[in-house]
Amino acid sequence: MDINLVRTFLEVAATGSFVNASERLFVTQSAVSLRVQRLEDALGKPLFTRSKAGAELTSAGREFERYALSLIKIWEEARQQVGVPEGYTKSLTVGAQYSLWPRLGFRWIDIMQQEMPTLNIRAELGMPDRIMRFLIEGVVQIGLMYNPQLRPGLSAHKVIEEDLVLAASWPTTFEEIVPHYVFVDWGPEFVHAHALELPDLTNPGLTLSLGAMAADYIVSRQAAAYLPARYIKKYLDEGRLHLVPDAPMFPYPVWSIWRDDLDPEVRATAEATLVAIQSQIDADQNAVLAELCDISANHTVEVLGNIEDEHSHE
């Protein structure tokens, strides 16, 4: 059986739409329809009920979905094991969002390779829905992400409590950043908390749903945005970004998602090494938060001093 037919079936089942499945698979809608039709012909049963509202699984489709996931998992295990280079005994694929690779994922890979030299590692980049799909299908065995969605066969563990801090490309104050503010959409919880804490900054005219990639936009313009403290430390050290004093912070936890059927030896190594680098990550973030605390305190002293000077001249 063509494994692409099974992947296409699962994508339509997940999105409930032939159109959405075609967009996520980067093929035409007619190609998706043809693949599903071929699968239905092979099984002798319709798998979806088509309508203007989308595509809904039939009873046969729901039954086949369990087997489809197993087929994908077995295929991925076989593909990865057959593809293990000479000199390596096991393989692991880790998926993570963009901002979690530079100062977390790469360090993790380094330590895992040191602790288990015969482990062949593959790294995948993606948005949460893509990583979750890969985890479910067995393409990825461990995922690093914000806002995970749990599924049967997966378990989640909090890695760190990330903090989103307000940073600008020039030294400035909270009051001065308003016309230069860029809203970075970090998900529903952040949007809600942001609206409560900063109602005057809820409609800045520009929204970036790019995660930490927004830092590259901010550093090259006179702009300000909420970004992960850990991720922007290098920009702060280089003087390319500056923390904005007296701005509120927003917690944003990072999670690791694990397939329950992950090889026990690989899992033990991955878990131990992830714990080992948490202290390094916490140190980076704590340094940024300490700096923010210092500049906020200095800014408060400066403001109070200006007020006293004004009163003395009256």
C-alpha positions in Angstrom: 0.0 0.0 0.0 1.2 3.5 -0.8 2.0 5.1 2.5 1.0 8.6 1.1 -2.6 7.4 0.8 -2.6 6.6 4.5 -1.0 10.0 5.4 -3.6 11.8 3.2 -6.4 9.9 4.9 -5.2 10.9 8.4 -4.7 14.6 7.3 -8.3 14.8 6.0 -9.5 13.1 9.2 -7.6 15.5 11.4 -8.7 18.7 9.5 -12.2 17.6 8.6 -11.7 19.1 5.1 -10.2 18.1 1.8 -9.2 21.7 1.2 -7.4 22.1 4.5 -5.7 18.7 4.0 -4.4 19.8 0.6 -2.9 23.0 2.1 -1.1 21.2 4.8 0.2 18.5 2.5 1.2 21.1 -0.2 -0.8 19.3 -3.0 -3.9 20.1 -4.9 -7.4 19.3 -3.6 -7.9 17.0 -6.6 -4.8 15.1 -5.6 -6.2 14.6 -2.1 -9.5 13.4 -3.5 -7.8 11.0 -5.8 -5.7 9.5 -3.0 -8.7 9.1 -0.7 -10.7 7.5 -3.6 -7.9 5.0 -4.2 -7.8 4.1 -0.6 -11.6 3.7 -0.5 -11.5 1.5 -3.6 -8.8 -0.7 -2.0 -10.8 -1.1 1.2 -14.2 -1.4 -0.6 -15.8 1.1 1.8 -16.4 4.8 1.8 -14.2 6.4 4.5 -15.7 9.9 4.5 -19.1 11.5 4.1 -18.6 14.5 1.9 -20.6 17.7 2.3 -20.3 21.5 1.8 -19.3 21.6 5.5 -16.3 19.4 4.9 -15.6 15.7 5.3 -16.7 13.5 8.2 -15.5 10.0 9.0 -17.9 7.1 8.3 -18.1 4.2 10.7 -15.6 2.4 8.4 -13.4 5.5 8.4 -13.3 5.6 12.2 -12.4 1.9 12.3 -9.6 2.3 9.7 -8.2 5.4 11.5 -6.8 3.1 14.3 -5.0 0.9 11.8 -3.8 3.9 9.8 -2.0 5.3 12.8 -0.4 1.9 13.4 0.6 1.6 9.7 2.3 5.0 9.8 4.1 4.2 13.1 5.4 0.9 11.8 6.5 2.5 8.6 8.4 5.3 10.4 10.0 2.8 12.8 11.2 0.7 9.8 12.3 3.7 7.8 14.3 5.2 10.7 15.8 1.9 11.7 16.8 1.0 8.2 18.2 4.4 7.7 20.5 4.3 10.8 24.1 5.0 9.6 26.8 2.4 10.1 28.3 2.7 13.6 25.0 3.8 15.2 22.7 1.4 17.0 19.6 3.5 17.8 17.8 6.5 16.3 15.8 9.5 17.7 13.9 12.3 16.0 13.2 15.4 18.0 10.8 18.1 16.8 10.7 21.7 18.2 9.4 25.1 17.5 11.8 27.7 16.0 12.6 29.6 19.2 13.3 26.4 21.2 16.2 25.2 19.1 19.0 27.8 19.6 19.3 27.8 23.3 17.6 24.6 24.3 17.3 22.0 21.5 20.9 22.4 20.2 22.4 22.1 23.7 20.2 19.0 24.4 21.5 17.3 21.2 25.1 18.1 22.2 24.8 16.4 25.6 22.8 13.4 24.3 25.5 12.7 21.7 28.1 12.9 24.5 26.2 10.5 26.7 25.1 8.1 23.9 27.6 8.3 21.0 25.8 5.5 19.1 22.5 7.4 19.0 21.6 8.8 15.6 19.6 12.0 16.0 17.4 13.8 13.5 16.0 17.3 14.2 12.7 18.6 12.9 11.3 22.2 12.8 7.6 23.0 12.9 4.6 24.8 14.3 2.8 23.0 17.1 0.2 21.3 14.9 2.9 19.9 12.6 4.9 18.6 15.5 1.8 17.1 17.2 0.9 15.3 13.9 4.5 13.9 13.6 4.3 12.7 17.3 1.0 11.0 16.7 2.3 9.3 13.5 5.6 8.3 15.1 7.7 10.5 12.7 8.9 12.4 15.9 9.5 10.7 19.2 10.0 13.8 21.4 8.7 17.3 20.8 9.5 20.6 22.5 6.8 23.2 22.3 4.5 25.8 23.9 0.8 25.0 24.4 0.9 21.2 23.7 -2.3 19.2 22.9 -2.2 15.8 24.6 -3.3 12.7 22.6 -3.4 9.0 23.6 0.0 7.5 23.6 1.7 10.8 24.5 2.8 12.3 27.8 3.8 15.9 28.6 6.3 17.3 31.1 7.1 21.0 31.9 10.7 21.8 31.0 11.0 25.4 32.0 8.9 28.4 32.9 9.7 30.8 30.1 9.2 34.5 30.7 8.1 36.9 27.9 9.7 40.3 28.4 9.3 43.6 26.6 12.4 44.5 24.6 13.1 47.3 22.2 15.9 48.0 19.6 17.0 51.1 21.4 17.2 52.2 25.0 13.8 53.6 25.9 11.0 53.8 28.4 7.6 52.1 28.6 5.8 55.3 27.8 7.9 56.0 24.6 7.4 52.6 23.0 3.7 52.9 22.2 4.0 54.2 18.6 6.7 51.6 17.9 5.0 48.6 19.5 4.6 45.3 17.6 2.2 42.7 18.9 3.6 39.2 18.8 0.8 36.6 19.1 1.9 34.0 21.6 -1.4 32.2 21.8 -4.8 32.7 23.5 -3.5 32.7 27.1 -1.0 35.5 26.3 -3.5 37.5 24.3 -6.0 37.4 27.2 -3.3 38.3 29.9 -1.9 41.0 27.6 -5.3 42.6 27.1 -5.8 42.8 30.9 -2.4 44.1 31.7 -1.8 46.4 28.7 -5.2 47.5 27.3 -3.6 50.5 25.5 -1.4 48.2 23.5 -4.0 45.8 22.2 -4.3 47.3 18.7 -0.8 48.4 17.6 -1.5 48.0 13.8 1.0 45.2 13.3 0.7 41.6 14.6 3.4 38.9 14.0 2.5 35.3 14.5 6.1 34.3 14.1 7.1 33.4 17.7 10.7 34.2 18.5 11.5 34.9 14.8 9.9 38.3 15.5 13.2 39.2 17.3 14.9 39.4 13.8 12.3 41.9 12.8 12.6 44.0 15.9 16.4 44.3 16.0 16.6 45.9 12.5 13.9 48.5 13.1 12.9 51.0 15.7 10.4 48.7 17.3 9.5 46.9 20.5 7.8 43.6 21.3 7.3 40.8 23.9 10.0 38.1 23.3 11.3 35.1 25.4 13.9 36.3 27.9 16.1 33.2 27.3 16.1 33.6 23.6 17.0 37.3 23.4 19.9 37.1 25.9 22.4 37.1 23.0 20.8 40.2 21.5 20.9 41.9 24.9 24.6 41.0 25.4 25.4 42.4 21.9 23.5 45.6 22.6 21.1 45.0 19.7 18.1 44.8 22.0 17.3 46.6 25.3 14.9 45.7 28.1 12.1 48.2 28.7 11.9 49.1 32.4 8.7 48.7 34.4 7.0 46.6 31.8 5.1 43.5 33.0 6.3 40.0 32.3 4.2 37.1 31.1 4.9 33.4 32.0 5.1 31.1 29.0 6.0 27.5 29.9 7.9 25.1 27.6 6.8 21.5 27.5 8.4 18.3 26.3 6.0 15.8 24.7 7.1 12.1 24.7 5.8 9.1 22.8 5.0 6.4 25.4 6.5 3.7 23.2 9.9 5.4 23.0 12.9 3.0 23.4 13.6 2.8 27.2 17.3 3.3 26.8 16.9 6.3 24.5 14.3 7.8 26.8 16.4 7.4 29.9 19.3 9.2 28.2 17.1 11.9 26.8 15.4 12.6 30.1 18.7 12.7 32.1 20.3 15.1 29.6 17.3 17.4 29.5 17.4 17.7 33.2 21.1 18.4 33.0 20.7 21.5 30.8 17.8 23.0 32.7 20.1 24.7 35.1 22.1 26.3 32.2 18.8 27.5 30.7 17.6 28.9 34.0 20.8 30.7 34.5 20.4 32.5 31.1 16.9 33.5 31.9 17.6 34.6 35.5 20.4 36.8 34.2 17.9 38.6 31.9 15.3 38.9 34.6 17.9 40.3 37.1 18.9 42.9 34.5 15.3 43.9 34.0 14.8 44.2 37.8 18.0 46.4 38.0 17.0 48.8 35.2 13.4 49.1 36.5 14.7 50.0 39.9 17.2 52.5 38.5 14.4 54.0 36.3 12.2 54.4 39.3 14.9 56.2 41.2 15.5 58.4 38.2 11.8 59.3 38.0 11.6 60.1 41.7 14.7 62.2 41.4 13.2 64.2 38.6 10.0 64.8 40.6 12.1 66.0 43.6 14.0 68.4 41.3 10.8 69.8 39.9 9.4 70.4 43.4 12.7 72.1 44.5 12.4 74.6 41.7 8.8 75.5 42.5 
